[in-house]
Amino acid sequence: AKIDDVDAVPGVLLRAPTEEEGMVYFARDTYYANITLSLWNLQWNDELKEYVRVEPPIVDRAFSSQCAAEVGGGPWWDTWNKTSEMVQPMKGLVRFPYLAQRVKRRIGSWWRRKG
């Protein structure tokens, strides 16, 4: 997934738990953000030994003006950019429903040919 063009109002300073100071004003969130989302299916590439995006995207630049977003807070009081990566076992758990659906379709297709 790729999230682009997060456009949000400055947001409200919120209390958040911290390890050393307890609940302090530490996060800045908004519920008035505009967001654009693209989502791709992934396919394993034996040569690269990693998953790569399959074109075209499943969802291509879907837009919403009803987005909640973290727009700042300590220690990053200014605007920030971040890229995230999902690791195992969570990565496998997220993919499981899609893999199960693919197996179900293949079994159904095989079953129809047999019958």
C-alpha angles and dihedrals in degrees: 000000000000124000115201137178101017101187113180142161114253093268135212127293109242135190114250132179116263128189097236107024104034117221109003136152097276112133135058116207136172134195093198104075131135115216139182118207132192123185128192134191111240127226127189114249110206092196096053094033091225142084116273131194118265113219134256102047119244088225116023117199098325109187130213131176092191101077132136113211141174104237102176148323140147130001090009102051092163131063113294142190125212138177118206132203127199118221133196135310091027092047091057093045092053091050095046098088091051093048091047090051091051091051090048091052092049093048090048091050092048091047093052091051091050094049 
